[in-house]
Structures are given as C-alpha cells and as structure tokens.
Amino acid sequence: MPSLLLVQPETTSPESAGHISRAVSHARLNGLDIEVVTRSELSKKVDLNDVDAVMYVPAGVSLYRTAVTDFFEALNKDSDVSVVYSDGEKLALPDFSPQRLLCQNYLRGPVVFSANSEIVTNFASSEFGDVAAVYFTLLDIDFRGGCFEHISQPLYSYKTDSLLGLSEDEIVQCSEVLKRARAVRGGGTIGNYLGLGVFESRGSVVGDPLVSIVIPTQALYSDHQGTSQSLVVNAVKSIVWLTDYSNYELIVVVDSGADDHVLAELRKLGGPKLRIVEWTKPFNFSQKMNFGVLHAQGEYVLLLNDDVEVLSRQWLSSMLVLAQLPNAGMAGAMLYYEDDTIQHAGHAYYQGSPTHIGLGLPRGSHGPLGGYLVSREASGVTAACALMPMKVFKEVGGFTALLPGNFNDVDLCLKVGWRGYDIYWTPEAELYHFESKTRDAHVHYYELDVIEHRWGLRLDDSRYWRGHPWSAN
C-alpha cells in the first residue's frame, strides 16, 4: 500500500484539523496509508524507506476533501516528478518558475514531495521554522534538478489575509535560506524584503562579457515635454551617466536624413563606445534592428528603443544576470510611461491577444502575488528593452521583416520560446518609455493577420501569468 506522511504545524486550528481529517479519510478509502505528524515527530522517524511521499500543510489552510488523493496521484503519475503544488481558492499560481522561487516563495500552500531520504531528513531536522524549512527544501529540490508539477485547480482554501506574508522571524530565516541558495548557485545578493514573500534577490554577473546596445533612430529633434529635444540623445545620455555595468558598446542605426547636430551630440556622449551606422531604406523596425545587430560584436545584444530613459543604475547588470542563466533566451525590463504608470511588466498572450502586463497601473503597484515586484519567468518581453544572448538572436533569425512596425517583438519572443529557451522579466531594470513618440504606432489589420497566422493558439499562454494582465492585485 502506498504510504504518505502528512506534516502539519505544531498548532493547527480546529477547522483546519477537521479539513485535514476529512481529506485523510478520503485518501485512506482510496487505498493510501497516511500518518499525520508534526515536523518534530517526523525528525524522530528512524526508517523512511517505506514512505513514498511527504505532504506539508501550512497553518491556516483547509484542504478540500479530495486534496490528499489528488496531490498523491499527481506525484505518482510520472516518476520524474519530485514536487506537486496546486492553486488555492482565489489563488491562481503560475507554472513552476525557478527564478521567481529564488526571489519569492510563492509555493506557500500545501506541497507534496517524493520521500528522498536525504531531503526528508534535512527538512525534518532543519534549524529553521516550518515556513523557512519548506522554502529551503523546495530550493534544494530545484537545485538537485527535481521536477515540479502544478495542479492548476484549487485544492484548498486559507483564512490568513495573505498566504504569502511573512512574520519578522520568517523574514530573517527566509533571507538566510536565500543566501544559502544563491551561494550554491554561484553567488549573489539578498537585499530588502518587499512584502508578499518577495525579496530583492539577484545572482551575480559571470565574467565581463561585452553587451552590444543596438538603438534604431531617426536621429532628429522633436517636441518632447514642451521643448525641442532629441530622444536618442536623451536615451544615450541616461545610459552613459547611470549604467553600473561598463563593458558595453553602442550601435546607433540612423536614418539617411539624420540631424548633424544630433550625430555630433551622440559622438560626444558615446566616445569610443559608440558606432553610428546609416540606414538608407524605408522604415522597417525589424530590418533596421537586424541591420544594427550585424554590426554588433558583443556576446549579448540589447535591443533598445530610442524613446527610453534609464532610471536604475543596475538596469543592465540585472538583465545580464538573467540572460546568463543556462537556458536563457531573453530578459526584459520594467517600463513606465512619463506619467509614472506602468507600460510594461512583461508580455501577456491573453485569450489570443498580445498585450502588456500591468498596463496603466500606478508605479509601485504590487500586482497579483507581488508580480510587479519580483524577477520572474515570462511568456515574452517587449523589444523596447530586451537583452538576448547573441547566439539565440541569430538562431531564431532575428526579427521578421513581415512585421515592420508592430508585433515584431511578440513574434521574436514566440520564436525564442518555440526553440525551448526561457524568457525572464525583472523590475530591477527600470526605464521610462515615451512610446512611439517618433512614429505612427497604429496597428494595421495585416499585422494582426500575420501574427495570428504564424502563432495561432500560442497567443493564449497563461503559464506564468494567471488571470487578467492588468490586474492590480
């Protein structure tokens, strides 16, 4: 008979205990041998060889009647699965997101993991409290290459105001857990606790690779904020003055009619890092960007609009950390409109329509599950600011010339995902985006036809963002 140890907190409310008892009874009727223990009792177990799985049910959680059975069945349907988690009532979780887990333990509901004796022993004997001990265990399983299975339906409810919140002691302990997790993954830093289980947590840049920043532009003056300004000059100025990562080059692709004064300002700002290349053909953002990349020498290429301004010193290094991950295809940034509302917190491909996550919400919004605060996996990111390994850009063929104005970045992201690469977004890279100030951004019907014909059902992708993309909470 399959065996499971169900671990509950030392103190469990009568209501939660009643729901656990009901779920255990249902599982026993379905042929599962279950023993309910606390973590201190688990540490006294001498022989775990006969145990198939361990389930942890946190405080304040009430299991649905079939929950234990459903969790165990999901664990055993595939021998490669190491951890199973599920949605909760009014709590829709993303598919497994290891980068997000390194910044936020969003798996705070019940979890089941296979009974590897070393992992169970470490969990049982951990010096941390239950919350941090579970977090350490999940990160340890991920580091060992374990597979996480997500049941995308609710199997529990919870009474606490926020299942993701942490007490002061839990903040200290989870911060230490993250320091250890970063240490075994090559190092990194753990900063402030931001709420909703989110920490400022980032890895370290490996080496000193050259990043080629490619900026297509008309290189003209235009009216901006009531004065005549050059957006590309402002963009380059912010890069030069604020960027904390120094090994980059600037490839500015200018139209034939570029203003000589703009070019002179660019050369003065960019110095030896700058290379200006001339684009002599009609407007086609995709072809113009591809042309710029042909002149790039970096191991990584940053695709950047000319109508942006850098806000955070670590904008480039924080994206580079993500772009250097083993299977990374792209990394994107948090972009704001000039009125300090969010323009982009990742792409959402929602019910067949591409859009921006967080669009129009106030700067500083937390978002569902703290989604606007945390570095995380994404289905796509805007090419207004996107960093890619050069080899990935070349492998997928760059931008398609079939989409000269709109959706070219959606197509690029979907090609990157189709090739099996991961895409990331980080709020640590912050920029203003004065979107489409220098061109007509009207979407043409043929552009919609092209993107729908090329990608169809892939334009409905809720793996990493559940629910409406403009949700405030």
LINWO-V765704 format. One record per backbone hydrogen bond with DSSP energy under -0.5 kcal/mol. NH is the residue of the N-H (numbers start at 1). CO is the residue of the C=O. If there is no record, write none. Layout:
# LINWO-V765704
NH:CO ; NH:CO
This chain:
# LINWO-V765704
4:33 ; 5:53 ; 6:4 ; 6:35 ; 7:5 ; 7:55 ; 8:6 ; 8:37 ; 9:57 ; 12:10 ; 17:13 ; 18:14 ; 19:15 ; 20:16 ; 21:17 ; 22:18 ; 23:19 ; 24:20 ; 25:21 ; 26:22 ; 27:23 ; 28:24 ; 29:25 ; 30:26 ; 31:28 ; 32:27 ; 33:2 ; 33:31 ; 34:32 ; 35:4 ; 37:6 ; 37:35 ; 42:38 ; 43:39 ; 44:41 ; 45:42 ; 48:46 ; 51:48 ; 52:3 ; 53:3 ; 54:113 ; 55:5 ; 56:111 ; 57:7 ; 58:56 ; 61:58 ; 62:157 ; 63:61 ; 64:155 ; 67:64 ; 70:66 ; 71:67 ; 72:68 ; 73:69 ; 74:70 ; 75:71 ; 76:72 ; 77:73 ; 81:78 ; 82:147 ; 83:147 ; 84:112 ; 85:149 ; 86:110 ; 87:151 ; 87:153 ; 88:91 ; 89:156 ; 91:88 ; 93:91 ; 95:463 ; 101:97 ; 102:98 ; 103:100 ; 104:100 ; 105:197 ; 106:104 ; 108:106 ; 111:56 ; 112:84 ; 113:54 ; 114:82 ; 115:52 ; 116:114 ; 120:116 ; 121:117 ; 122:118 ; 123:119 ; 124:120 ; 125:121 ; 126:122 ; 126:123 ; 133:129 ; 134:130 ; 135:131 ; 136:132 ; 137:133 ; 138:134 ; 139:135 ; 140:136 ; 141:137 ; 142:138 ; 143:139 ; 144:140 ; 145:142 ; 146:141 ; 147:80 ; 149:83 ; 151:85 ; 151:149 ; 152:150 ; 153:151 ; 155:87 ; 157:62 ; 159:60 ; 165:162 ; 171:167 ; 172:168 ; 173:169 ; 174:170 ; 175:171 ; 176:172 ; 177:173 ; 178:174 ; 179:175 ; 180:176 ; 181:177 ; 182:178 ; 183:179 ; 184:180 ; 185:181 ; 185:182 ; 186:183 ; 187:182 ; 189:202 ; 191:200 ; 194:192 ; 194:198 ; 195:198 ; 198:195 ; 199:103 ; 200:192 ; 201:199 ; 202:189 ; 204:187 ; 207:205 ; 209:206 ; 211:247 ; 212:210 ; 212:300 ; 213:211 ; 213:249 ; 214:212 ; 214:302 ; 215:213 ; 215:251 ; 216:304 ; 217:253 ; 222:229 ; 224:222 ; 224:227 ; 227:224 ; 229:222 ; 229:227 ; 231:229 ; 234:230 ; 235:231 ; 236:232 ; 237:233 ; 238:234 ; 239:235 ; 240:236 ; 241:237 ; 242:238 ; 243:239 ; 244:313 ; 246:244 ; 248:246 ; 249:211 ; 250:273 ; 251:213 ; 251:249 ; 252:250 ; 252:275 ; 253:215 ; 253:251 ; 254:252 ; 254:277 ; 255:217 ; 256:279 ; 258:255 ; 259:219 ; 263:259 ; 264:260 ; 265:261 ; 266:262 ; 267:263 ; 268:264 ; 269:265 ; 270:266 ; 271:267 ; 273:270 ; 274:271 ; 275:250 ; 277:252 ; 277:275 ; 279:254 ; 280:278 ; 285:404 ; 288:284 ; 289:285 ; 290:286 ; 291:287 ; 292:288 ; 293:289 ; 294:290 ; 295:291 ; 295:292 ; 296:293 ; 299:210 ; 300:210 ; 301:388 ; 302:212 ; 303:301 ; 303:386 ; 304:214 ; 304:302 ; 305:384 ; 309:432 ; 311:430 ; 312:430 ; 315:312 ; 318:314 ; 319:315 ; 320:316 ; 321:317 ; 322:318 ; 323:319 ; 324:320 ; 325:322 ; 328:325 ; 329:422 ; 330:422 ; 331:387 ; 332:424 ; 333:385 ; 334:426 ; 334:429 ; 335:333 ; 335:344 ; 336:431 ; 337:341 ; 340:337 ; 342:361 ; 343:335 ; 344:335 ; 345:346 ; 345:357 ; 347:380 ; 348:355 ; 349:461 ; 350:348 ; 350:353 ; 351:349 ; 352:459 ; 353:350 ; 355:348 ; 357:346 ; 358:469 ; 359:356 ; 360:342 ; 361:358 ; 363:340 ; 365:362 ; 367:472 ; 370:367 ; 371:368 ; 372:366 ; 373:366 ; 373:370 ; 374:370 ; 376:425 ; 378:423 ; 379:347 ; 385:382 ; 386:303 ; 387:331 ; 388:301 ; 390:299 ; 392:389 ; 393:389 ; 394:390 ; 395:391 ; 396:392 ; 397:394 ; 398:393 ; 403:400 ; 404:402 ; 411:407 ; 412:408 ; 413:409 ; 414:410 ; 415:411 ; 416:412 ; 417:413 ; 418:414 ; 419:415 ; 420:417 ; 421:416 ; 422:327 ; 424:330 ; 425:376 ; 426:332 ; 429:426 ; 430:428 ; 431:334 ; 432:309 ; 433:336 ; 434:307 ; 435:433 ; 437:434 ; 439:436 ; 441:439 ; 447:444 ; 448:444 ; 449:445 ; 450:446 ; 451:447 ; 452:448 ; 453:449 ; 454:450 ; 455:451 ; 456:452 ; 458:455 ; 459:456 ; 460:457 ; 461:349 ; 471:468
